[in-house]
Amino acid sequence: MQRLIRTLGICATLYLFALPAMGDSLEDAKAAGKLGEGVDGYLHVVNSAAGAEMAALASSINEKRKEKYQGIATKQGIPLNAVETQAGTKLVDRASAGQYVMTSNGEWTKK
């Protein structure tokens, strides 16, 4: 029993340390112009030269976002795309100066 508790404690600690690291890498990627927010509520790779790691990071985060958006849409009884659009507008508005955001016509602009 003590071994199980110890193992769970170690896993929880590792998880807590992993969260800021993922957040830092996302913010670093945005600051470096590799990833940007879209008005569709999802992250996008700004430049294909950013590499597979950036595409994987965006995909992972977008999967989690879509789950969250779907939950909100279901709870509110509204279409998923309405939640995505509202979230996208907020994410683009909150993007920091110097970060790239994708406009509704699919073009990148630097804030």
C-alpha positions as semicolon CSV with decimal commas, in nm:
position;residue;x (nm);y (nm);z (nm)
1;M;0,000;0,000;0,000
2;Q;0,280;0,243;0,087
3;R;0,450;0,158;-0,239
4;L;0,133;0,244;-0,431
5;I;0,095;0,575;-0,248
6;R;0,460;0,658;-0,313
7;T;0,426;0,572;-0,683
8;L;0,113;0,785;-0,717
9;G;0,291;1,072;-0,542
10;I;0,583;1,050;-0,783
11;C;0,348;1,040;-1,084
12;A;0,155;1,342;-0,956
13;T;0,478;1,535;-0,903
14;L;0,604;1,453;-1,253
15;Y;0,270;1,556;-1,400
16;L;0,280;1,890;-1,219
17;F;0,630;1,959;-1,346
18;A;0,533;1,859;-1,700
19;L;0,245;2,108;-1,721
20;P;0,456;2,424;-1,697
21;A;0,711;2,276;-1,937
22;M;0,443;2,219;-2,198
23;G;0,306;2,568;-2,137
24;D;0,652;2,719;-2,170
25;S;0,717;2,537;-2,497
26;L;0,383;2,662;-2,633
27;E;0,456;3,021;-2,534
28;D;0,810;2,988;-2,670
29;A;0,674;2,853;-2,999
30;K;0,427;3,141;-3,026
31;A;0,694;3,399;-2,939
32;A;0,926;3,248;-3,200
33;G;0,655;3,271;-3,466
34;K;0,630;2,894;-3,510
35;L;0,272;2,854;-3,385
36;G;-0,016;3,096;-3,394
37;E;-0,379;3,116;-3,290
38;G;-0,653;3,097;-3,548
39;V;-0,998;3,252;-3,545
40;D;-1,126;2,894;-3,562
41;G;-1,019;2,836;-3,201
42;Y;-0,720;2,618;-3,281
43;L;-0,342;2,645;-3,296
44;H;-0,176;2,635;-3,635
45;V;0,178;2,600;-3,758
46;V;0,275;2,939;-3,901
47;N;0,554;2,810;-4,122
48;S;0,604;2,452;-4,240
49;A;0,974;2,493;-4,159
50;A;0,875;2,486;-3,789
51;G;0,901;2,108;-3,804
52;A;0,716;1,799;-3,696
53;E;0,760;1,870;-3,326
54;M;0,562;2,194;-3,355
55;A;0,293;2,022;-3,562
56;A;0,266;1,749;-3,298
57;L;0,242;2,006;-3,018
58;A;-0,035;2,194;-3,200
59;S;-0,219;1,871;-3,273
60;S;-0,202;1,757;-2,911
61;I;-0,330;2,088;-2,779
62;N;-0,599;2,108;-3,047
63;E;-0,732;1,764;-2,952
64;K;-0,776;1,882;-2,593
65;R;-0,935;2,207;-2,706
66;K;-1,183;2,024;-2,928
67;E;-1,286;1,799;-2,637
68;K;-1,342;2,105;-2,420
69;Y;-1,530;2,290;-2,694
70;Q;-1,751;1,987;-2,759
71;G;-1,834;1,964;-2,389
72;I;-1,934;2,331;-2,380
73;A;-2,140;2,296;-2,699
74;T;-2,323;1,993;-2,565
75;K;-2,387;2,156;-2,228
76;Q;-2,513;2,480;-2,387
77;G;-2,704;2,306;-2,667
78;I;-2,525;2,503;-2,939
79;P;-2,325;2,395;-3,245
80;L;-1,958;2,309;-3,198
81;N;-1,850;2,566;-3,459
82;A;-2,016;2,844;-3,256
83;V;-1,801;2,755;-2,956
84;E;-1,489;2,724;-3,174
85;T;-1,549;3,065;-3,329
86;Q;-1,611;3,235;-2,996
87;A;-1,301;3,076;-2,844
88;G;-1,096;3,167;-3,152
89;T;-1,197;3,531;-3,128
90;K;-1,091;3,541;-2,763
91;L;-0,761;3,360;-2,828
92;V;-0,670;3,594;-3,115
93;D;-0,761;3,898;-2,904
94;R;-0,546;3,770;-2,617
95;A;-0,243;3,695;-2,833
96;S;0,058;3,897;-2,728
97;A;0,221;4,162;-2,941
98;G;0,463;4,005;-3,186
99;Q;0,272;3,677;-3,209
100;Y;0,110;3,557;-3,530
101;V;-0,265;3,515;-3,563
102;M;-0,458;3,370;-3,853
103;T;-0,734;3,587;-3,995
104;S;-1,070;3,455;-4,114
105;N;-0,938;3,441;-4,471
106;G;-0,649;3,216;-4,365
107;E;-0,373;3,475;-4,381
108;W;-0,116;3,524;-4,106
109;T;-0,072;3,863;-3,947
110;K;0,166;3,969;-3,673
111;K;0,004;4,146;-3,379
